[in-house]
Amino acid sequence: MRSLAQKVGMTERALSQLENGHSQPRPATLTLIADHLKIPAAFFYADDIDCITADSASFRALTKMSIKNRDIALSQGSVAIQINKWFEEKFRLPDQQLPSELGYKEGRNSFDSPEGAAEALRCYWELAQLPIPNMFHLLESKGIRIFSLSDLATEIDAFSFWHDSVPYIMINAKKTSERHRFDLAHELGHLILHQHERLIGRDIEKEANGFASAFLMPRNELCMTFRRSLTIPAMLQQKQKWGVSLAALNYRLHVLGLSTDWIYRSICREIAVKIGRDKESDPIAHERSLLIEKIMIAFGNNNLKMESLSEGLRLPPEEISRYLFEMQPIKTRGHLKIIK
């Protein structure tokens, strides 16, 4: 507030009165503010934005996150809501198919663990014990809206929230595909397990991690596969099959009792020495949003450009593109048609 007031030649109090609706700006003042904020002046005349509260969003390591970074991420979630509303006005998007009865609370539900809820969801979605080829495609087909976080939120891997009965996941597009898949499964865990809870605490994050591991790597299949001694080559083959990191697979096998503490720690050391903690051996191909890609194809086939979305949302095209994984309208054969 102080910085902007100095740039536009106003006092903080006067700028605050504008923000709170207690006074009206002159056209020249509004243009000056818009120029400094790098948004169209028309943005100020749009409908009020639906704001997300910190209590309703899932953030990992919230105690280590600065309030500034948290608020940046929440504001990006609010923009994602506006983008989704505009999409829903133009296209028929998948309805959400997340069963509410799978919520897990220790001692009070039919599922005694997040693993039980993950197995139940696999059954509900008829996934059996098979690997999930593409997490983006699966979750979007079940009505979950996935948007990318901009460069301003690089410290955040992902977070999720519900708004008007629609589930959202915001994800950092700069991570590896293995990390993307686990982050999506982790946030799916929050959406399923903690729909009606305050999303803060280590136990909450532990439950979401347990759900993600069980959802991506079903217990029965791993137990059938790893009957003999564990080796890095055998695990590399399986990491490709299940689309997870080597470290995640190693941890999952240990949790299931398929490796001893000594074997688990030995493989951890071997991964750190031979591969590196922040690298991935034999990485899998990157996955991307199919829903946004189809929408961009529909835009291109109807001779629309990003500017039309910019006009509808009253935001700069380059900013909107950041939320859409940098995708642009393309002209090709598509299936979605604009309905309004």
N, C-alpha and C positions, 0 to 999 in steps of 0.2 A: 504494500500500500504506500509506504514512504517513498520507495523508488519510483513508482508510477506517478505519484503526486509531483515529485521533483521534475520528472521528464515532461509533464504536460503543464507545468506552471500553476499547480493548484495546491491548496493546503490539504493535509490528510483528512481533516474534518469535512471539507467540502466534497472531497472524493467519496468519503464514507457515506455522506448524505445521498449522493447519486446512486451508490451501490444499493443502499437500503430503500430507495424509492421515496425519500423525503424531499427531494428537489429534482427538477428537470434540467438537463444540460442544454446549452445552446448547440445548434448544429455543428458549428465550428469546433466546439469543445469535444463533442462526441466523435467527430472525424479524427481529431488529434489523438484521443484515447484509443480508438480502433487501430490507427496506424501504429502506435507504439505496442499494442497487444498483438498486432499482425493478424487481425480478423476483420471481416467486413462489418461496417457500421450496422448493417441489417441484423446482425446477430443480437443486438440489444433489443430489437423489437420482436424477437421470437418468443414463443411460449416459455414459461418457466421450466427449468431443467429439473428432472427428478434426481435428487441427490441421494447418494448411498451413505449410510452411516458406517462407522468403523465396526460397530457391534454386529452388523449384518453381513460382513464380508470376512472371508477366511484368509488370514495372513500368517505365514510362517515366521517365526522369530519376531513377533510383533514388538517385544520388549527391546530388541536391538535395532529396530527400524526408527528412523527419525520421523517426527510428526510431519515434516515437509514431504518426505517421500511417500508416507502413507496417504497424505491428502492428494498428492499428485496422482497416485494410483486410483484413489476413489473418484477423482474428477474424470479420469479416463474411463472408468466404468460408467459414469453418468453419460459421457458422450456416446459410449457403445450402446446404451439404452436408446438414445435418440436415433442412432443409425439403424438399429433394429426396428424401431417403430416405423421409420421411413421405408425400410425394406418390406415390412408387413403390409404397408399400404399399397405396395406395387406388386408383390408376389405372394403366392400361397406357400408358406414355409411349413416345415414339419411341426406337428404338435408335440409337446413334451410328453414323454412316455416313461417318466421316473416314478415307480411305485412308492407311495408314501408309507406303506406299511413295513418297509424294510429298515426303518430307522432303528439304530442300536443304542440302547442305554443299559449298562450293566445291571443285571438282576431284575430288569423290568420288561424285557421284551422276549419274544420267542427265539431270537438269535442271541446266543451267548457270547458272540465275538464278532468283530468286523469281518473276519474270514467267513463266518456263516452268512452274513449279509451279502458278501461278494459272490459266494456260491449261489445264493438265492437269486441274485440279480442276473447272473449268467443263465440260470434256468428260466427266469422270467423273459429274458431276451432271446432265449433259445440258442445260446452260444455253445452249449455242451462244454466239452473240455478242450475245444479247439483253440489254436492261436488266433489272436485278433489281427487281421491283416493291416488295418489302418484305424487308429484311434480317432482321428479327426472325422473320418467318414461315419464311423459307428455312432459317435456321440451326436454329431449333427443330425443324423437320421432319426435320433431319439428326441429331437427338439431342443438340444442344448446349443445355445448361441456361443460361438468361440470367436474372440477378437484378439488382436495382438496389442501388446503394450508398446508404447512409443519409447524412443531412446531416453526420455526423461526418467523412465522407471526401470533402468537397467539392473538395479539392485534387487528387484523383485522377480522371482521365478514365475509365479502365477498366483492368482486368487480367484475365488468364485463367490457368487451371490445369487439370490433369487429376487426377481422384481415382477410384480403382477403375474405371479404363477409361471414365469418364464425363467429357466435356469441359465446363468451366464458363466463363462470361464474366460478370464483375461490371462494371456500367456506371453511370456518373453520369447520372441521369435528368434533370438540369437543363440539359443541353446542347441545341443545335439538332438538328433531325432530320438535317441534312447531317453534323453532327459525329458523331451516333449511328451513322449508316451507316458512316462511315469508321472509327470506333473498333471497330465490330463486325468489319469486314473486316480491320483491323489485328490484332485478337486472334485471328481465324480464322487469319491468317498465322502467328502464334506457335504455335497448336495444331497446325498442319500442318507447319511448317518446323522447329520447335525442340522437338519432343515429348520428345526424349531429351537435351536440352542444358541447361546452366546458363544461366538466362535473365537474363544481365547483360551489358551492353556496348552501345556505339553501333552496332556492326555488326549486332547482333541487331535493334535497332530500325529501322535503315535497311532491312534485309531485309523486316521486317514491313510497313513503309510501302510498299516497292516491290510487295510482294504485294497489299496493299490497293488500290493504284492500278490495277494490272493486272486485279484481280478485278472491280472496279467499273466500269472504263472499258477495255474490250477494245481492244487495239492496232488490229486490222484495221478495226473500225467507225469509230474516230476518224480513222484515216488516210483512209478513204473520205469522211468528212464534211468534214474541214477541208483541202480541197485548195487553197482560195483564201486570201486574206488574212484574218487573225483580227480580229474586232471584238467589243466587249462585248455588243451585242445578239445576235449569233450564238452567243456563248458562253452567254449567259443562257438561250437556248432549249435548248441542249444540257445545261446543268446540270440543268434540269428533267427532261429525258429520262433522264439517268443517275443522278439523285438525289445529286449531290455539290455541294460548295461551289464557288464561282467560282474561289477560289484553288487548290483541288485540281485543277480542270480545267486551269487555266492552267499549273500545274506539270507536269501529265501531258503536255500538248501540247509543252512544252519538252523534256521527257525523251525523247519520241518523235522529236524533231527536226523537229516541225511548226512551230516558231517559233524565231526567232533569239534570241540573248541580249538584243539591244536591244528586240525586241518583247515578250519575256517581262518584262523590267524595266519597260517602259512600262506594260504592263497591270497589273503589281503596283502601280505608283504610282497609276494611275487607280482601281483598286479601293480603295486606302487613302484617297484624297482624296474620291471620290464616295460610297463605301459605308461605309468604316471597317473596321479590321482585325478587330474582334470582332463584326461584324454580317454579316448575309447578305441580299443583294438578292433579292427574289422568292423567299422561303423556301418549301420544300416542306412538305407536311403531316407532322405527327409520326406516327411509327410506334410501335406498342406490341406487347407480348407477346401473341400469340394463345394460346399454351399456358396461361399463367396465367389469361387471360380465360376460357377454356373450363373450367378447374378451378374458378374462382369461380362460373361458371354452374352447374356440377354441384353445388357446395356449396349454392347457393341453391335449386336444384330438389329437393334432398334435405332442405330445411328446416334446413340447417346454417349456423352463423354462424362468424365468425372465432374465437369463443371455443372451438370444438371443435378448431381447429388449435392454438390457444393451449394447450389442455389436453394435446394430443398432444406438443407440443414443450416445454411447461413454460416458455413465454416470454410476455410481455405481448402482447396482440393488436396494440397500436399499433406495437410494435417489429417484429413479423412483417410487418405491412402495409408497412413501409418497404422491405422486400426484394422486395415483390410490386408495385412501382410504384404503391402506394397503392390497389390494386384491392380491392374488397370483394365478398362473395358477393351475387349477384343472381339473381332468379327469372325465368327466360325459357326459351326453347326451346334446349336444348343437345344435344351429341352424346356427351360423356364420361359414363360411368356409374361409380359407385363399385363396386369389385369385392370389397372386404373391409370 
